[in-house]
Amino acid sequence: MRNLSRRTFVAGAGATLGTATASGLGLASARAAEPGPAAAPRAVADAELLTVAPDAPRYIDLISGFNQRWQGKPKGIRLPRSTDQVVRAVQDAADRSQRLTVRGGGHCYEDFVFNPDVEVVVDMSLMSAVGYDPQRRAFAVEAGATLLNVYEALYEGWGVTIPGGVCFAVGVGGHVQGGGYGNLSRKHGLVVDHLYAVEVVTLDATGRAKAVVATREAGDPNRELWWAHTGGGGGNFGVVTRYWFRSADATGDDPADLLPKPPAEVLIALPSWSWAKVTQSGFSSFVKAYGTWHEQNSGADSVYTALTTWLFLNHRASGSLGMLFQLNGDVPQAEQLAEAFLQNLDQALGVPHQGAVTRLPWLKAVRYIGTMADSQTDPNMRGGHKSAYMKRGFTDNQIAAIYRNLTRTDYANSEGGLAVVSFGGRIGAVAPDATAVAQRGAILKLLYQTYWTTPADDAPNLAWLRQFYQDVYADTGGVPVPNRNTDGCYVNYADRDISDPAFNTSNVPWTTLYYKDNYPRLQQIKQQYDPRDFFRHRQSIRLPAAQGS
């Protein structure tokens, strides 16, 4: 299907401004046939900290991420191999009063990592180990690991996983800090619902860099720092070097019982509907039916927690509407449930879908979905992105605005569109203040996006995306303010426009759109662990004294 491209599968690709390391405890290898004793820690603590200078041939490969709109010119790229080396890199930058940012998988949508003010980039890609830590009874994952690496290591080694995103190259560092979600989240919650601990390199009031381990244990004096990393977003409190994962309700010492077990098989479908056959009334019924289904089937105990869909409302220039459909294969009468779901949408649209349902082993499906599109590795992609959470289906006015913008004849980029993703299920079983992710009552997560390849096309593409978004939320000041229908924005789909009064006229600040009532608590944690505001970007958590900025 033509529109199942790179941007289609970029779930949880948030600002990778925190990342990971593995110094200290040894890790049992995930590649062993049977989990064995912990291996010795890598002897890198005293090794030279690798620095890539601007005159090095590989420098140009390290100064941009996925979105080619953003490229930096730092004085150096630091590539640590241990927590100690991260401490050294932070300390050196602080002593020199240099602006420092962190790159994990490189999927930050905005310029938070690469911009002209940044002098030092800490690139975490060499810190990517995944293993079991018997002392913490948890799986240790260095923050430079990418999602597919994590899934393969956990599943092949122990038969478990975390319910993370679908794009294979997203770095775990930023993905987790923004909350982390994917095709198993309706069944098992967000990634951060399984986060036991985090290691962070911070900078105290005296200017001293140090590594801090924070856990979810009630008696941990650093528990607030753990909480801040359950949805507070990257680049706010320090450099994440490592995560530990263990489900909150897990018991015993067997690693195979400490995280969710994915289904052995899943049903996958990539249905499409020809735009040429779509009428405005059919489109309206189609989108309304999709929202209504989620209103009726997003409870924590619904059988449909095993189903996740990505509805791709692509611009008419693409030729088709599309979907990614995944249903756990162990659900009774799974094929019949899948067929009923798709027939309901066909009837609403008045157009039959093309594409069959296929049963695949879970890990093969993960690899297929995560790597299937040629444009996932396109080195020229430039993009714009916006987000929203929804508590209910779309209103009539919103559907009309979506149709209007997807059928505009003055804009004909086939890469433009709106992804409407299943949310709810077990995600909603967690209180809004139990983690920093406040939007626990949402049933849908939205990603507005468009892609192009040349700088000359920046202005028209960004103009269309902004007009599209403002049109959909015209009744609430151009943004999805928290109310009975919408519930703010996703911090990992970073969007500078929501903090610009030219685009956000709602009088609801960007901090509320991202964090709702959790923002003041995040500010207090910022004050405690980054009192100098050393770790910052254009939408980082503000110190309490700077609350209005």
C-alpha positions, 0 to 999 in steps of 0.5 A: 500500500503506497501510503504505508510509508516511513511517516506512517509507522513512526509511533512514539518518535519523540525527542530523544534528548535523554539516553542510556548506559551500562556501567556498574552492574553486569548484565545477563546477555539476551542472546543466550539460549538460557539466561545465565549468570551476569557478564562482567561489566565492560571495561570502559569507565576509564577509557578515552571519551570518544569525540568527533570534531568538525574536521572528521569525515564522519562528523556530517553523519552525526549532526542531524537526525531523521528530520532533515529540517534540523541540522547542527554545527556543534563543536564536537560530538561526544560518543560515550560508552559508559555512565562515567563517560556521560558524567565526564561529558556533562561536567566538561560542557558545564565547566566550559558553559557550553550548550549540550543536547543529547541524541538517542535514535535521532527521531526528534521532530523539532530542533531540540537536539540540532540547532545553531545554539548547541555546542556539544551533542552527546550521541548515545548510540554506542550505549545499546546493551539489553540484558537482565539485572538479577540484583534489581530483578529487572531488565536493564536497557541502555538508552542508546538502544533502538526499539527493534533491538530491544524487542529482539533481545527481550523476546528471543532471550526471555519471551517478554517485551515492552509495549513500545512503538512500531518504528524500528529505529526510534531510540528508547531514550526519548521514547520512554521519557515521553511515555512510550506507546505502541500496538500492545499498549491497549492490552498492556499499558504504556511503556512507562507503566513497566518502568522500574528505575532510571539512571540519570546524569544530572548537574547540581546547584554547585555545577557538579555532574553525577549519576543518580538512580531513581526507582518507583519504590515508595521509600526511594528518596529519588522517586520523584526523578523516576516519576518525571521520566514517566512522561515528562519528555526528554531533555529536561532533567539530565542525560538518561543512561539506562532504564530498568523494566519490570511490571508493577504487578510482577512477582518472583525471580524468573525473568520470563515472568517480569514483563508482558508476554506478547502473543505467539501470533498476531493478525495483520492487515493493511486495508486500503480504500480508493479515494476515487470512490469516496464521497464527502458523506461517506467519508463523514460516516467512515470517520464517525464510525471509527470514533464510535467503535473506539468509544464503545470498545476502549474499556480496560477489560474489553476483548478489543484491548487486543486490537490496535489500528492506525487509520491513515486519512491520507490526502486525496493526492495519495489515491487511497485511505489506509490502515494498519490493523493488528489483533492478537492471534490468541483472541477467540474467533480472531478472524471473525472479529477482524472481519467484523471490524473491517466490514463495519468501516466498509459499510460506513464508507460505502467502499469495500477495502482492498487487502487481506488479513494475514496471521504472522508470528509476533516478532516477524510481524514486528519486523515487518511493520517496523521496516516495510517502507522504503522511505524509512531509510530515506536520508532526505526526509523533511517533515512537519508534525502535530498531535492531539488526544481525543476522549471521544470521536470527532465532531461533525465540524472536525470531520468536515474540516478534515475532509476539506483539508485532505481534498484541497486542490491547491495542495497535492502532496501525497505524503500529507495526512492524519494518522488516527491511532487506537488508544485506551484499554489498559492505558486508561486503568492508570491514574493521571497522576500515577505517571507524568502522562496525564491523558489517561482518559483518551481513546485516540491519539492523533498525528498530523503530518506531512513530508517532503524532500527539498528546502524550497518546499518547506513553506507551502507544506508547513502552511498546509499543515498549520491551516489543517490543524487550526481548521480542525480545532477552530472552535478551541483556539486552534489547538486541542484543549483539554475538554470533554472531546479533546485532551491536549497534545503528545509530548513526543510529537513535539510541536513548537507552534503550540507555544506560539500565540500566532497559532495557539489563540486558546489562552491554554499554555503549551505546558497544559496541552502536554502535561495538564495538572502534572506540570507544577510537579514537574517544575518542582522536580526540575528545580531539585535536579536541574536548578541551573536549567542546564538541560533545556530546549525551546519546550523544556520544563521551566523552573518555577521562577520562569513559569510564565515563559 
